[in-house]
Amino acid sequence: MTYSAAVAGASGYGGGELLRLLADHPEIEVRTVTAHSQAGERLRDVHPHLASYGEQLLQPTTAETLRGHDIVFLALPHGASAALAADLDVDTLVVDAGADFRLEREQDWLDYYPGDYAGSWTYGMPELLLVDGGKQRSRLAGTRRIAVPGCNVTAITLALAPALNAGLIEPDDLTAVLAVGPSGAGKKAAVSMLASELIGNAVPYNAYGGHRHNPEIRQNLRKASGQDTRLAFTPVLVPTARGILATCSGRIRDGVDLATVRDAYEGAYGDERFIEVLTDGAYPRTSDVIGSNRTQLGFGIDERAGRLVVITAIDNLGKGTAGAAIQSTNLALGLTEGLALPLNGVAP
């Protein structure tokens, strides 16, 4: 069976990455692509690298345009998905790459986002550890509504969840500093995103607890540990188009050594196709995962500081967005989880 799909917001970076990956999906055919200001243009004129889509045109982003497909991917700005999704059939698999349905607590939404709270959907991070010993993967089978995680959220969650789940670090003393490529901010005109502002520069943004991914990260870590957490999270824009390198740490508990840590991480991710736990002393690198759906993960203990340090590298448009969307879609449809998802990166 071939599933028909529409991609809303296809003119953006996230939408473009979805289309790149879906072009090689053996069970999904993209029949409709939509945009806002660029509706009416040829897709290849907006994304010249997507040669396989030929003369396909971008259509207006309306519920009427999106109806009639088996799957609808929403790659829209935060706050734009809820109204559209409400007008789609309940039997349609709707996959939202925005933030509209990620948060389970209304107050978390009100604290960080404008507009009304729209509720929560099945969360699209298959590898997320749950405090009951399972993983989020089991909750995706058969669902018809999926909320794709934030890219920074993915990097931090995968780094810290195993340590918290195993009780290796204190939940009230967590840090994360991320080097982030500017494609994570979307394809929009902004002075801060000009090459002349970014090249040769590194600048924090939404620091001091202000980043909207904060409540989502804490939600995930609560699911993994059964406890509330306190996290100091600082993202930093760096002059690389895509990729995230997350350096995370937590105050380590007495008696925890490196062998104990490795047992926890190998136990959590040893059978995961898309999470690579590196050997002792090895460091993740964004260049190794760009273009892939893979997460590289390394760790060590800072004995003098009494902290476990965990470093992850992901492609923010791959594993951080489009890859997670397709991986979760495959699970929802009962397909092989890794269909159309590259394990290999692109180098140099």
DRENKETOR-550663 format. One record per residue: x, y, z of N, C-alpha, C in turn. Coordinates in steps of 0.001 Angstrom, whole numbers, padded with zeros to 6 digits, always signed. Each point is the difference from the previous one (the first is absolute). Layout:
XYZXYZXYZ;...
***
This chain:
+000840-001197+000000-000840+001197+000000+000874+001246+000000;-000350+000969-000834+000678+001284-000010-000884+001042+000669;+000558+000709+000989-000732+001038+000715+000219+001340-000694;-001078+000759-000172+000113+001337-000577+000306+000995+001106;+000846+000992-000320+000417+000965+001013-000031+001410-000544;-000269+000938+000896+000135+001424-000279+000983+000582+001011;+000798+000957-000454+000937+000697+000889-000358+001476-000014;-000503+000484+001127-000328+001416+000150+001208+000746+000543;+000271+001166-000546+001216+000712+000382+001209-000562-000723;-000216-000456-001222+001053-000683-000746+001112+000939-000453;-000211+001290+000064+001022+000945-000452+001086+000251+001039;-000228-000405+001251+000966+000240+001067+001082-001058+000054;+000937+000182+000922+001094-000963+000134-000506-001353+000484;-000853+000010+001014-000542-001255+000505-000827-000716-001038;-000844+000752-000718-000796-000596-001058+000863-000545-001117;+001050+000723-000351+000904-000465-001033+000711-001285+000381;+000388-000115+001265+000659-001225+000451-000978-001173+000027;-001237+000250+000392-001018-001040-000085-000125-000520-001431;-000060+000908-000941-000151-000398-001395+001224-000765-000497;+001185+000414+000412+001221-000705-000422-000035-001451+000462;-000394-000231+001245-000042-001357+000533-001168-000797-000571;-001155+000637-000123-001172-000707-000517+000166-000400-001459;+000855+000677-000728+000227-000353-001404+000507-001427-000144;+000636-000532+001051+000537-001364-000040-000833-000978+000818;-001191+000425+000412-000838-000896+000803-000784-000927-000921;+000138-001316+000147-000657-000927-000916-001496-000138+000200;-000521+000507+001135-001420-000210+000307-000801+001300+000047;+000659+001138-000177-000693+001293+000095+000266+000810-001262;-001064+000514-000595+000102+000845-001189-000483+001406+000342;+000867+000984-000176-000376+001394+000243-000765+000514-001208;-001276+000274+000201-000847+000444-001104-000270+001498+000034;+000136+000611+001172-000327+001424+000134+001037+000681+000872;+000441+001169-000429+000893+000843+000806-000622+001388+000075;+000074+000617+001181-000641+001303+000166+000959+001006+000624;-000340+001263-000191+000777+001098+000569-000932+001187+000208;+000536+001061+000568-000794+001210+000229+000345+001030-001073;+001039+000791+000227+000317+001076-000949+000532-000526-001330;+000517-001214-000021+000576-000538-001231-000936-000969-000734;-001261-000032+000426-000987-000820-000706-000062+000424-001465;-000084-000985-000879-000017+000253-001427+001348-000183-000660;+001069-000002+000795+001329-000195-000554+000299-001490-000175;+000934-000287-000866+000446-001373-000181+000879-000397+001189;-000239-001191+000532+000758-000443+001172+001498+000050-000256;+000429-000401-001184+001435-000036-000299+000620+001386-000074;-000799+001017-000225+000537+001359+000012+000246+000480+001426;-000740-000566+000948+000185+000339+001419+001075-000882+000624;+000001-001274-000370+000987-000972+000485+000684-000641-001215;+001003+000645-000572+000619-000530-001218+000633-001384+000164;+000279-000411+001244+000614-001312+000212-001007-001141-000120;-001294+000306-000012-001030-001047-000043-000398-000284-001454;+000948-000536-000752-000198-000185-001438-001079-001024-000329;-000199-000976+000870-000929-001082-000320-001460+000437-000009;-000288+001197+000513-001397+000448+000055-000442+000702-001286;+000894+000104-000967-000365+000477-001321-000696+001344-000013;-001179+000026-000606-000745+001252-000200-001051+000234+001093;+000045-000731+001087-001022+000122+001032-000055+001434+000528;-001221+000525+000153-000203+001378+000435-000425+000054+001463;+000406+001068+000669-000439+000266+001366-001414+000562-000035;-000882-000594+000762-001391+000437+000073-000232+000784+001300;-001093+000719+000111-000287+000728+001239-000203-000966+001167;+000379+000440+001182-000139-000835+001192-001390+000201+000592;-000915-000874-000396-001364+000028+000519-000412-001425+000356;-000973-000104+000874-000511-001319+000368-000575-000711-001220;-000633+000753-000885-000582-000605-001200+001081-000642-000869;+001144+000670-000125+001105-000544-000789+000572-001256+000634;+000027-000051+001327+000642-001098+000718-000910-001216+000169;-001294+000207-000088-000924-001128+000178+000160-001024-001121;-000357-001248+000322+000008-001043-001002+001303-000766-000092;+000962+000313+000866+001259-000733+000043+000002-000947+001191;+000767-001070-000117+000139-000922+001130+000834+000620+001122;+001005+000802-000378+000916+000620+000967+000134+001471-000333;-000023+000840+001025+000275+001427-000156+001123+000370+000949;+001097+000482-000557+001114+000518+000791-000142+001514+000082;+000041+000530+001214-000106+001438+000219+001368+000537+000427;+000633+000765-000888+001290+000623+000304-000211+001505+000010;-000754+000449+000979-000492+001370+000058+000545+000739+001220;-000085+001332+000011+000416+000742+001195-000828-000400+001220;+000588+000156+001189-000709-000326+001229-001310+000774+000070;-001068-000702+000354-001300+000625+000132-000861-000086-001248;+000573-000469-001126-000753-000029-001252-000639-001351-000287;+000381-001032+000741-000463-001358-000323-001376-000323+000567;-000301+000533+001172-001195-000433+000723-001283+000223-000798;-000152+001184-000573-001225+000304-000732-000137-000895-001230;+001091-000225-000716-000044-000879-001168-000344-001427+000395;+000660-000483+001047-000206-001387+000424-001444-000256+000410;-000642+001006+000560-001386-000162+000445-000948-000255-001160;+000402+000377-001210-000846-000164-001181+000370-001217-000839;+000897-000862+000523+000390-001204-000730-000702-001216+000573;-000221-000999-000833-000726-001191+000409+000723-000724+001134;-000763-000578+000913+000588-000689+001154+000783-001239-000432;-000309-000556-001164+000709-001185-000478+001290+000330-000739;+000231+001278-000275+001241+000420-000645+001124+000006+001024;+001156-000528-000368+001166+000096+000863+000588+001396-000164;-000051+000790+001057+000506+001373-000033+001256+000066+000866;+001077+000476-000591+001296+000046+000671+000446+001454+000052;+000041+000565+001208+000299+001420+000164+001447+000181+000438;+000779+000693-000829+001397+000282+000342+000148+001284+000802;-001096+000694+000266+000033+001190+000828-000241-000341+001462;-000192+001043+000800-000101-000180+001457-001421-000135+000508;-001000+000111-000878-001378+000184+000447-000525-001098+000918;+000479-001228-000172-000588-001125+000736+001027-000784+000818;+001138+000599+000286+001053-000721+000721-000198-000034+001507;-000579+001039+000555-000012+000158+001451-001273-000562+000617;+000171-000764+001070-001129-000659+000653-000639+000862+001075;+000706+000996+000486-000525+000887+001039-000319+001364-000611;-001237+000422+000177-000428+001274-000577+000844+001160+000505;+000377-000013+001274+000761+001113+000545+001370+000124-000652;+000596-001143-000380+001277+000055-000709-000149+000765-001312;-001085-000256-000716-000254+000723-001246-000186+001494+000271;-000821+000324+000970-000287+001400+000285+001233+000756+000463;+000933-000700+000637+001224+000641+000490+000962+000360-001126;-000076-000708-001148+001024+000171-001029-000526+000369-001383;-001294-000184-000264-000518+000233-001341-001197+000941+000043;-000186+000786-001064-001222+000803-000108-001156-000860-000506;-001206+000483+000146-001153-000710-000531-000533-001055+000945;-001109-000599-000400-000681-000979+000842+000705-001352-000036;-000133-000719+001089+000528-001354+000099-000900-000944-000788;+000602-000853-000850-000778-000867-000888-000031-001452+000446;+000632-000330+001128+000042-001380+000454+001284-000690-000443;+000092-001300+000211+001218-000730-000346-000331-001229-000835;+000951-000377-000846-000099-001179-000844+001039-001031+000421;-000052-001168-000615+000997-001032+000258+001380+000535-000363;+000927-000136+000919+001309+000631-000144+000917-000852-000870;+000647+000640-000984+000734-000720-001020+001484-000182+000250;+000368-000502+001164+001402-000348+000276+000045-001471+000403;+000150-000911-000964-000102-001437+000299+000959-000486+001070;+001200+000581+000062+001032-000492+000916-000115+000571+001410;-000983+000857+000256-000147+000594+001328-000270-001072+001047;+000863-000046+001001-000188-000939+001108-001165+000446+000865;-000766-000971+000493-001105+000274+000906+000307-000621+001361;-000522+000619+001046+000345-000428+001344-000475-001418+000295;-000993-000478-000746-000494-001362+000226+000857-001068-000675;+001092+000427-000644+000898-000943-000648-000206-000132-001494;-001065+000567-000531-000253-000063-001431+000601+001182-000730;-000411+000146-001258+000414+001141-000808-001206+000576-000719;+000122+001233-000423-001094+000698-000671-000425-000699-001288;+000880-000767-000573-000292-000747-001227-001329-000760+000085;-000244-000614+001140-001201-000834+000147-001286+000819-000086;+000078+001289+000260-001188+000846-000008-000315+000566-001384;+000900-000204-000952-000191+000560-001334-000784-000919-000928;-000014-001284+000272-000681-000947-000887-001484+000330-000118;-000447+000234-001226-001422+000225-000256-000509+001389+000271;+000818+000886+000558-000491+001353+000286-000294+000743-001302;-000865+000992+000063-000312+000824-001162+000378+001468+000207;+000655+000309+001086+000458+001358+000266+001360-000069+000682;+001019+000603-000621+001364-000063+000512+000556+001408+000138;+000598+000286+001160+000715+001248+000257+001494-000281-000059;+000669+000566-000997+001438-000222-000174+000763+000851+001016;+001018-000553+000658+000750+000760+001010+000760+001184-000586;+000366+000934+000860+000904+001070-000381+001411-000545-000186;+000800+000667-000836+001336-000516-000312+000939+000084+001201;+000027+001129+000698+000816+000100+001205-000462-001005+001046;-001304-000190+000059-000595-000937+000954+000537-001405-000229;+000067-000404-001265+000489-001338-000331+001429-000193+000473;+000861+000977-000281+001406-000121+000369+000170-000120+001509;-000734+000797+000775+000151+000001+001459-000680-001213+000618;-001195-000320-000467-000737-001131+000568+000783-001305-000156;+000486-000262-001205+000725-001245-000231+001290-000045+000817;+000564+001166+000295+001218+000053+000804-000264-000339+001458;-001044+000548+000589-000169-000060+001455-000989-001060+000487;-000928-000433-000852-001048-000911+000464+000544-001299+000597;+000984-000678-000616+000476-001249+000607+000605+000187+001386;+000749+001072+000207+000617+000244+001302-001052+000278+001070;-001031+000735-000357-001071+000276+000950-000842-001240+000246;-000272-000741-001050-000792-001220+000128+000677-001004+000927;+001333-000054-000056+000762-000942+000822+000396+000576+001354;-000370+001265+000270+000320+000616+001287+001473+000302+000185;+000715+000325-001087+001438+000244+000080+000344+001446+000327;-000908+000927-000283+000257+001421+000239-001185+000625+000730;+000274+001152+000620-001044+000711+000743-000910+000753-000975;-001308-000120+000135-000915+000627-000954-000108+001518+000144;+000489+000554+001098-000174+001435+000237+001238+000819-000349;+000961-000608-000712+001246+000714-000316+000492-000441-001377;-000703+000428-001037+000304-000401-001369+000364+001227-000827;+000951-000167-000912+000367+001086-000904+000072-000524-001424;-000191+000899-000955+000157-000332-001418+000382+001263-000755;+001106-000067-000730+000420+001084-000886+000096-000581-001401;-000695+000614-000946-000117-000558-001344+000588+000947-001034;+000822-000541-000895+000413+000710-001204-000975-000399-001102;-000680+000996-000587-001146-000266-000875+000172+000722-001332;-000206-000714-001104-000007+000636-001312-001250+000828-000203;+000071+001109-000725-001133+000933-000111-001199-000539-000775;+000137-001124-000719-001173-000554-000688-001073-000421+000988;+000381-000204+001269-000982-000337+001023-000981+001118+000271;+000354+001214-000386-000895+001141+000209-000996+000170-001131;+000089-000844-001025-000940+000095-001107+000525+000869-001130;-000731-000024-001101+000398+000724-001221-000741+001327-000048;+000550+000957+000720-000657+001302+000074+001056+001089-000112;-000428+001158-000460+000906+001134-000127+000169+000673+001351;+001239+000066+000485+000300+000667+001265+001442+000458-000024;+000249+001197+000485+001357+000541-000007+000956-000928+000743;-000445-000562+001116+000875-000861+000806+000410-001270-000730;-000720-000344-001089+000297-001216-000749+000813+000279-001268;+000351+001243-000255+000815+000313-001159+001388-000600+000142;+000580-000398-001120+001335-000590+000038+001004+000943+000659;-000123+001303-000269+000945+000960+000572-000106+000093+001516;-001161-000411+000557-000180-000005+001444+000472-001312+000629;-000055-001088-000767+000277-001326+000556+001428-000476-000225;+000553+000286-001173+001338-000507-000311+001024+000621+000950;+000794-000854+000601+000999+000467+000952-000581+000412+001334;-001200-000465+000306-000689+000444+001213-000646-001196+000694;-000192+000124+001279-000799-000947+000781-000763+000815+001018;-001327-000157+000019-000815+000867+000845-001138-000788+000644;-000189+000123+001321-001124-000687+000638-001325+000661-000370;-001076-000778+000102-001327+000548-000260-001001-000648+000946;-001031+000743+000340-001033-000487+000925+000633-000661+001231;+001015+000663+000530+000708-000530+001169-000749+000369+001285;+000602-000317+001132-000551+000316+001327-001371-000625+000224;-000184-001203-000541-001246-000722+000221-001126+000364-000933;+000287+000817-001020-001077+000508-000843-000328-000820-001221;+000752-001054-000285-000256-000755-001235-001256-000852+000139;-000788-000035-001062-001292-000697+000033+000127-001511+000127;+001162-000538-000237+000168-001443+000157+000174-000428+001455;+000159+000952+000891+000195-000335+001420-001076-000918+000564;-001280+000361-000084-001012-000867+000620-000105-001369-000654;+000284-000078-001292-000057-001286-000695+001121-000920+000478;+001186+000562+000195+001117-000804+000518-000338-000521+001391;-000483+000870+000855-000332-000424+001366-001116-001054-000021;-000940+000137-000894-001074-000993-000133+000580-001370-000337;+000927-000038-000953+000611-001269-000391+000804-000617+001128;+000770+000824+000699+000834-000526+001081-000861-000463+001172;-001158+000622+000170-000945-000461+001022-000570-001367-000394;-000272-000192-001277-000493-001299-000459+001045-001093+000207;+001269+000365-000162+001069-000986+000118+000342-000336+001442;-000182+000973+000900+000467-000185+001377-001117-000066+001032;-001186+000508-000355-001076+000092+000981+000172+001154+000961;+000947+000900-000279+000285+001119+000893+000042+001306-000795;-000316+001099+000669+000206+001312-000594+001490+000304-000036;+000418+000765-000999+001410+000322-000154+000196+001509-000060;+001237+000411+000239+000399+001405-000171+001160+000008-000983;-000171+000788-001074+000956+000002-001093+000379+001424-000375;+001299+000253-000099+000507+001256-000572+000423-000295-001432;-000720+000571-000954+000139-000341-001420+000334+001258-000790;+001142-000012-000706+000430+001156-000788+000349-000437-001418;-000792+000390-000996+000361-000265-001388+000874+001131-000549;+000932-000356-000870+000931+000963-000584+000024-000199-001510;-000316+001042-000755+000092-000065-001455+001462-000004-000423;+000341-000930-000896+001364-000084-000522-000061-000031-001522;+001083+000387-000669-000044+000136-001471+000136-001315-000744;-000954-000878+000181-000135-001213-000791-001469-000133-000360;-000320-000318-001229-001393+000066-000452-000914-000892+000821;+000470-001211+000316-000858-000927+000718+000842-000845+000952;-000679-000542+001010+000670-000824+000995-000129+000588+001395;-000021-000896+001001-000017+000392+001402+001023-000845+000743;+000825+000656+000800+000882-000685+000934-000416+000433+001397;-000513-000947+000787-000528+000298+001331+000933-000575+001060;+000515+000877+000864+000831-000428+001122-000838+000131+001268;-000367-001134+000568-000928-000057+001124+000713-000580+001212;-000425+000396+001189+000627-000551+001200-000988-000053+001155;+000334-000836+000972-000789-000112+001220+000918-000405+001148;-000348+000437+001198+000800-000346+001184-000147-001489+000279;+001130-000687+000000-000024-001458+000082-000194-000457+001439;-000680-001106+000179-000259-000528+001333+001164-000859+000479;+000118-000113+001291+001101-000759+000602+000003-001438-000511;+001209-000493-000257+000157-001396-000377-000175-000288-001472;-000328+001006-000795-000196-000214-001435+001338+000148-000717;+000400-001024-000736+001240+000061-000762-000306-000143-001484;+001064+000063-000813-000190+000006-001447-000620-001303-000495;+000349-001104+000616-000576-001287-000410-001502-000030+000251;-000426+000586+001104-001432+000072+000313-000729+000857-001029;+000636+001107-000363-000594+000889-001005-000124-000725-001340;+001054-000687-000413-000056-000705-001278-001085-001068+000011;-000139-000699+001104-001056-001010+000086-001372+000629-000220;-000206+001184+000587-001298+000676-000140-000260+000423-001441;+001010+000559-000657-000200+000499-001357-000052-001129-001028;+000816-001018+000193-000084-001149-000897-001332-000726+000189;-000461-000063+001240-001297-000617+000246-001137+000776-000632;+000119+001328+000006-001055+000838-000572+000032+000016-001526;+001194+000063-000583+000110+000263-001428+000754-001062-000788;+000442-001056+000638+000820-000989-000685-000664-000634-001208;-001325-000081+000015-000715-000612-001129-000691+001031-000883;+000325+001273+000181-000621+001059-000797+000799+000252-001275;-000665-000123-001123+000669+000180-001293+000549+001412-000163;-000712+000988+000510+000341+001384-000291+000691+000724+001156;+000472-000727+001005+000781+000608+001077+001304-000769+000124;+001109+000694-000204+001329-000597+000049+000690+000427+001293;+000199-000951+000915+000721+000271+001243+001482-000225-000272;+000788+001062+000092+001409-000055-000366+000839-000688+001080;+001181-000421-000384+000925-000617+000947+000541+001048+000961;+000537-000444+001122+000534+000919+001009+001047+000925-000628;-000123+001280+000303+000962+000974-000479-000312+000597-001357;-000970-000546-000726-000346+000522-001321-001022+001133+000135;+000107+000986-000879-000905+001144+000022-000935-000011-001209;-001275+000291+000204-000910+000172-001137+000413+001205-000842;-000321-000053-001290+000287+001097-000918-001205+000195-000911;-000404+001234-000179-001153+000239-000862+000282-000434-001434;+001237+000112-000449+000322-000360-001384-000246-001477-000283;-000028-000836+001038-000224-001433-000190-001471-000354-000161;-000903+000894+000376-001424-000336-000021-000811+000858-000967;+000610+001027-000600-000734+000860-000920-000546-000837-001159;-001274+000181-000292-000661-000740-001072-000563-001335+000427;+000195-000374+001265-000455-001303+000477-001092+000159+001052;-000537-001142+000422-000963-000032+001106+000662-000509+001280;+001331+000069+000032+000750-000583+001107+000307+001023+001084;+000064-000478+001239+000495+000767+001133+001305-000628+000461;+001054+000798+000056+001240-000443+000636-000031+000432+001457;+000453-000888+000898-000041+000300+001432+001290-000481+000662;+000626+000899+000754+001184-000330+000779-000136+000530+001410;+000739-000573+000937-000113+000446+001392+001304-000230+000747;+000117+000698+001114+001134-000168+000895-000333+000621+001341;+000817-000268+000991-000214+000546+001335+001075+001043+000291;-000424+001200+000334+000901+001049+000467+000149-000180+001505;+001048-000690+000417+000169-000369+001410+000143+001232+000886;+000720+001002-000461+000227+001188+000833-001294+000780+000239;-000852+000014-001021-001266+000731+000140-001109-000880+000567;+000229-001309+000031-001033-000911+000473-001196-000059-000919;+000270+000024-001331-001098+000059-000955+000179-001026-001119;-001126-000568-000415-000040-000793-001211-000212+000954-001163;+000835-000119-001029-000117+000831-001200-000390-000906-001170;-001099+000341-000669-000492-000775-001139-000107+000944-001194;+000575-000401-001125+000016+000830-001197-000719-000737-001124;-000903+000692-000662-000696-000587-001145+000170+000888-001224;-000015-000629-001178+000018+000712-001273-001141-000522-000857;-000796+000915-000546-001063-000362-000932-000046+001018-001140;-000635-000383-001079-000385+000942-001047-001365+000545+000408;-000075+001294+000238-001253+000577+000498-001149-000144-000996;+000303-000032-001287-001046-000190-001004-000288-001476-000249;+000966-000871+000343-000183-001434-000165-000637-000609+001230;+000826-000592+000869-000522-000599+001224-000788+001014+000828;+000365+001278-000101-000666+001019+000802-001360+000417-000513;-000348-000328-001234-001298+000428-000550-000563-001044-000970;+000454+000051-001258-000608-000834-001044+000217-001486+000248;+001187-000367+000465+000264-001407+000281-000910-000538+001081;-000172+000779+001070-000894-000417+001080-001431-000133-000491;-000421+000918-000880-001358-000049-000544-000226-001277-000792;+000950-000361-000849-000165-001190-000840+000159-001272+000822;+000940-000010+000924+000174-001167+000874-001282-000297+000767;-000616+001041+000538-001243-000164+000753-001158-000386-000915;-000022+000552-001206-001026-000349-000984+000088-001480-000358;+001204-000480-000219+000177-001423-000310-000584-000879+001104;+000253+000371+001238-000525-000777+001132-001520+000080+000068;-000548+001178-000226-001453+000163+000063-000700-000845-001054;+000640-000167-001148-000609-000744-001105+000339-001488+000032;+000831-000414+000952+000395-001399+000069+001049-000387-001021;+000737+000984-000523+001057-000255-000971+001322-000230+000727;+001001-000449-000728+001342-000117+000553+000470+001368+000455;+000470+000100+001237+000264+001300+000624+001011+000845-000763;+001000-000631-000612+001078+000753-000625-000197+000316-001469;-001189-000255-000555-000219+000262-001427+000293+001451-000340;+000795+000202-001052+000332+001317-000568+000879+000852+000909;+000551-000591+001056+000804+000776+000945+001467-000408-000111;+000855+000914-000441+001406-000342-000205+000753-000169+001314;+000797-001049+000056+000872-000221+001144+001334+000709-000198;+000411+000114-001248+001280+000636-000309-000145+001506-000143;+001024+000712+000452+000039+001444-000185+000613+000354-001342;+000222+001308-000199+000589+000511-001222+001304+000690+000359;+001100-000394-000620+001289+000619+000298+000812+000117-001296;+000874+000973-000144+000271+001053+000988-001087+001052+000010;
***
